[in-house]
Amino acid sequence: MRALVTGPDIPSARRPAAWRHANIGRLLNNAVRRFEARVLDLMAASGHAETRIAHVNLTRNLDIEGTRLTELARRASMSKQAMGELVDQCAAFGLVRRTIDPDDRRARLIVFTAAGLAWLDAFRAAVDAAENEMRAELGPKTMSEIANGLMAYGAKFDTLKHAADSQDA
């Protein structure tokens, strides 16, 4: 990476835009893209080649006991219509289904099917493998510091319910 040239003699409009490549948001995004690409490769290798990152965006926000579509859309920062399309795709793959919400029979819950729970197990294995590869590359101390820092920083945004079931994605 080139060194950032700054100083009073260089107008800010002409300074290199190195900050666009080195700001923490960009670095986190690059790391997430690399990590998710590896998870998708591992999913494909385990027989789930249909899995796309958009499907993961639905399933990572879906509680084991089910979640309403509007809540899924909110958690994923998507429109209800776009989330509805993802639900339809995942339903076509047999991963999820719509069911009546026992708390409000007018509403529907999106829930994992048995095949969806098996997919979730494969996803967990892929995430574990990708994390292990990352740990091997960065070292256990750095990996622990990254995980602890990100957990603290993003804790208030973790909207997934913490079920007794450890299959949360």
HUHUNOR-V105365 format. One record per pair of residues at least 24 apart in sequence whose C-alpha atoms are under 8 Angstrom apart, sorted by the first residue. I is the first residue (numbers start at 0). GAP is how many residues later the second one is. D is the distance in whole Angstrom. If there is no record, write none. Layout:
BEGIN
i=I gap=GAP d=D
i=I gap=GAP d=D
END
This chain:
BEGIN
i=34 gap=95 d=7
i=37 gap=92 d=6
i=38 gap=84 d=8
i=38 gap=87 d=5
i=38 gap=88 d=6
i=38 gap=91 d=6
i=39 gap=86 d=8
i=41 gap=84 d=5
i=42 gap=79 d=7
i=42 gap=80 d=7
i=42 gap=83 d=6
i=45 gap=76 d=7
i=47 gap=71 d=8
i=53 gap=32 d=7
i=54 gap=31 d=6
i=54 gap=35 d=7
i=57 gap=25 d=7
i=57 gap=28 d=7
i=57 gap=29 d=7
i=58 gap=110 d=7
i=59 gap=108 d=8
i=59 gap=109 d=5
i=60 gap=98 d=8
i=60 gap=99 d=6
i=60 gap=108 d=8
i=61 gap=48 d=8
i=61 gap=49 d=7
i=61 gap=98 d=7
i=62 gap=48 d=8
i=62 gap=97 d=6
i=62 gap=98 d=6
i=62 gap=100 d=8
i=62 gap=105 d=7
i=63 gap=47 d=7
i=63 gap=48 d=7
i=63 gap=99 d=7
i=63 gap=101 d=8
i=63 gap=103 d=8
i=63 gap=104 d=7
i=64 gap=46 d=7
i=65 gap=43 d=6
i=65 gap=44 d=5
i=65 gap=45 d=4
i=65 gap=46 d=7
i=66 gap=42 d=5
i=66 gap=43 d=5
i=66 gap=44 d=7
i=67 gap=39 d=8
i=67 gap=40 d=6
i=67 gap=41 d=5
i=67 gap=42 d=6
i=68 gap=39 d=8
i=68 gap=40 d=7
i=68 gap=41 d=7
i=74 gap=84 d=7
i=94 gap=24 d=7
i=119 gap=47 d=7
i=119 gap=49 d=7
i=120 gap=46 d=7
i=122 gap=46 d=8
i=123 gap=43 d=7
i=123 gap=45 d=7
END
